[in-house]
Amino acid sequence: MHFWSVGLETYGVRVEDPVEALRSEYGERLPIAFDLDVESTAPPMTFATGRLDATGAGDRRGASAARGFYEQVCAVHGELHLGPSTSITISGLGARGHSWGLPPWWIHYEGRAAFQLGEALATGLMLPHPGGEPAGYLWSSEAGGRSVDELVGEVHRDADRIPVAARAVVDHTVDLDIDVVAAFPVSLDDLWAPGGPERGGHVVRCLCRVRSGEGAEGFGWAEWVRLPDGARG
């Protein structure tokens, strides 16, 4: 797809401390709505058996056979409404990911990140467990897309185990310093079917500011997953 629209009207809960979302979920109930227009700026990147298929096909058959996931760099415009009187204009860069079934990075990886640094460079990364193999892509306006062969990184967490900063070196060439601007954990208690793994686990979704070693800056999203014992099989 090259252009699509996304809209939502629902209710959320505003909490004083994001970690409260994993405890009582007590807070102020308020309406939330957004109306976004999304335009692709690069071909779809299909993660095929942990590698990148940068052909731009991005079809369901290829993605389903390769852990059912693809991602696409895009530009986003629209409005976000919080409560009865707060409206925020959205105009920026992003990445749209789509999976069939359980997101593959929840099972095979520690997390996922997607960043854009200006309009010339974008990266999507599957963050491996210690000793695991990374997957991902680097995309540039000049060279197009290619797969990630090596990824070295570290994550810094606070006392509640919420990520606050990270660093990643991609293929020995792209050095990224990542600062978490805002983080919010989401419980996965309702994910598990009766008779399945023990309930529990959460995913922490983070808005991040990113700087490269060459001085390019941008924003993006990252999420780190903590699943209960036995959930990864």
C-alpha positions in Angstrom: 0.0 0.0 0.0 1.1 3.6 -0.7 -1.5 5.6 1.2 -4.0 4.7 4.0 -5.9 6.3 6.8 -6.3 5.1 10.4 -8.9 6.4 12.9 -9.9 5.4 16.4 -12.3 6.6 19.1 -12.1 5.0 22.5 -11.4 5.5 26.2 -8.1 5.3 28.1 -6.9 5.8 31.6 -4.4 8.5 32.6 -2.1 7.4 35.4 0.4 9.3 37.5 3.0 6.6 37.2 3.2 4.5 34.0 4.2 1.5 36.1 0.7 1.7 37.6 -0.5 0.1 34.4 1.0 -3.2 35.6 -0.6 -2.9 39.1 -4.1 -1.6 39.8 -4.6 0.4 36.6 -6.2 3.1 38.7 -6.4 6.5 37.1 -8.6 9.0 35.4 -10.8 7.8 32.6 -10.7 10.0 29.5 -11.8 9.8 25.8 -9.1 9.4 23.2 -9.4 9.8 19.4 -7.0 10.1 16.5 -7.4 10.5 12.7 -4.1 9.8 10.8 -3.1 9.8 7.1 -0.1 7.6 6.4 1.9 7.7 3.2 4.7 5.2 2.4 8.1 6.6 1.6 9.9 3.3 0.8 9.0 -0.2 -0.4 7.9 -2.8 2.2 10.7 -4.6 4.0 9.8 -8.3 4.6 11.7 -10.2 7.3 12.3 -13.6 5.7 13.6 -16.3 8.2 15.4 -13.6 10.1 16.7 -11.9 7.0 15.5 -9.0 4.8 13.7 -9.5 1.6 14.0 -5.9 0.2 12.4 -6.7 -3.1 9.5 -4.4 -2.2 6.9 -7.2 -2.7 5.7 -7.3 0.8 2.9 -9.7 0.0 1.0 -11.9 2.5 2.3 -15.2 1.0 6.0 -14.3 1.4 5.6 -12.6 4.8 3.4 -15.5 6.2 6.1 -18.0 5.3 8.7 -15.8 7.0 7.3 -15.4 10.4 4.4 -13.3 9.1 5.8 -9.8 9.4 6.8 -6.9 7.2 7.5 -3.2 7.8 7.3 0.0 5.8 8.8 3.4 6.3 6.3 6.2 6.0 5.2 9.8 6.7 2.3 10.4 9.1 0.0 13.4 9.4 -3.2 14.0 11.4 -4.6 14.9 14.8 -4.7 13.3 18.2 -7.4 14.2 20.7 -7.0 13.7 24.5 -9.9 14.4 26.8 -12.5 17.0 26.0 -10.1 19.9 25.2 -6.6 18.8 24.1 -5.7 18.4 20.4 -2.3 17.6 19.1 -1.3 18.0 15.5 0.8 15.1 14.2 3.3 15.6 11.4 6.3 13.4 11.3 8.1 10.2 10.1 7.3 6.7 11.2 7.2 3.0 10.3 4.1 0.8 9.8 4.5 -2.9 10.7 2.0 -5.7 10.1 2.0 -9.3 11.3 -0.3 -12.2 10.9 -0.8 -13.8 14.3 1.3 -13.2 17.4 4.0 -10.6 16.6 7.2 -12.6 15.8 9.5 -10.4 17.9 7.5 -11.4 21.0 8.5 -15.0 20.7 11.8 -15.0 18.9 13.4 -11.8 20.1 13.7 -9.5 23.1 12.1 -6.6 21.3 11.8 -4.4 18.2 12.8 -0.9 17.2 12.1 1.3 14.2 13.8 4.7 13.8 14.1 7.4 11.2 17.0 9.9 11.2 15.9 12.7 8.9 14.5 11.7 5.5 17.6 9.9 4.3 18.1 7.0 6.7 15.7 4.5 8.4 16.3 1.3 10.3 14.1 -1.5 11.7 15.6 -3.9 14.1 14.6 -7.2 15.8 16.5 -7.1 19.1 17.9 -10.6 19.9 18.2 -12.4 23.2 21.9 -12.9 24.4 23.6 -15.1 21.9 20.8 -14.9 19.3 20.9 -13.6 15.8 19.5 -10.2 14.9 17.2 -9.4 12.0 16.4 -6.1 10.5 17.0 -3.6 7.7 18.8 -0.4 6.9 17.2 1.9 4.3 18.6 5.0 2.7 17.3 7.3 0.0 20.5 6.7 -2.0 21.1 3.0 -1.6 17.7 1.5 -0.9 17.2 -1.3 1.6 19.5 -4.1 2.8 19.5 -6.6 5.6 21.3 -6.3 8.9 24.1 -8.8 9.5 25.4 -7.8 12.9 23.8 -5.9 15.9 25.5 -5.2 19.2 23.7 -3.3 21.9 22.9 -2.6 25.5 19.9 -1.4 27.4 19.8 0.6 30.6 16.8 0.2 32.9 15.4 1.8 36.1 14.5 0.2 39.4 11.2 -1.0 37.9 13.0 -2.6 34.9 11.7 0.0 32.5 14.1 0.9 29.7 15.5 4.5 30.0 18.3 4.4 27.4 20.0 2.1 24.9 22.8 1.9 22.5 23.0 -0.1 19.2 25.8 -0.6 16.7 24.5 -1.9 13.4 26.9 -3.7 11.0 29.9 -1.9 12.6 28.9 1.2 10.6 25.8 2.8 12.2 26.2 3.8 15.9 22.9 4.8 17.6 22.4 6.4 21.0 18.8 6.0 22.1 17.2 8.0 24.8 13.7 7.0 26.0 11.5 10.1 26.1 8.3 8.3 27.3 7.7 4.7 28.2 4.5 2.8 29.0 4.2 -0.9 30.0 1.2 -2.9 28.7 0.1 -6.0 30.6 -0.2 -9.2 28.4 -2.4 -11.0 30.9 -5.3 -11.2 28.4 -3.1 -12.6 25.7 -2.9 -16.2 26.8 -5.6 -18.7 26.0 -7.0 -21.0 28.7 -4.7 -24.0 29.3 -1.8 -22.1 27.7 1.3 -20.6 29.4 1.0 -19.1 32.8 -0.6 -15.6 32.6 1.7 -12.7 32.9 4.3 -10.8 31.1 4.3 -7.3 29.6 5.5 -5.2 26.7 7.1 -1.8 27.3 6.5 0.6 24.4 8.8 3.6 24.3 9.0 6.8 22.3 12.7 7.4 21.7 15.1 10.2 20.6 17.9 8.8 18.5 21.3 10.2 17.5 23.8 8.6 15.2 27.6 8.8 15.5 27.6 11.0 12.4 25.3 13.6 14.1 22.0 12.7 12.4 19.0 12.9 14.8 15.5 11.6 14.7 12.7 9.8 16.7 11.2 6.4 16.7 9.6 3.7 18.7 11.0 0.7 20.5 9.4 -2.1 22.6 10.9 -4.6 24.9 9.0 -7.8 25.8 9.0 -9.8 29.0 7.0 -13.1 28.7 6.2 -15.6 31.4 8.2 -18.8 31.7 7.3 -21.3 28.9 5.6 -18.7 26.7 8.4 -18.9 24.1 8.3 -22.7 23.8 
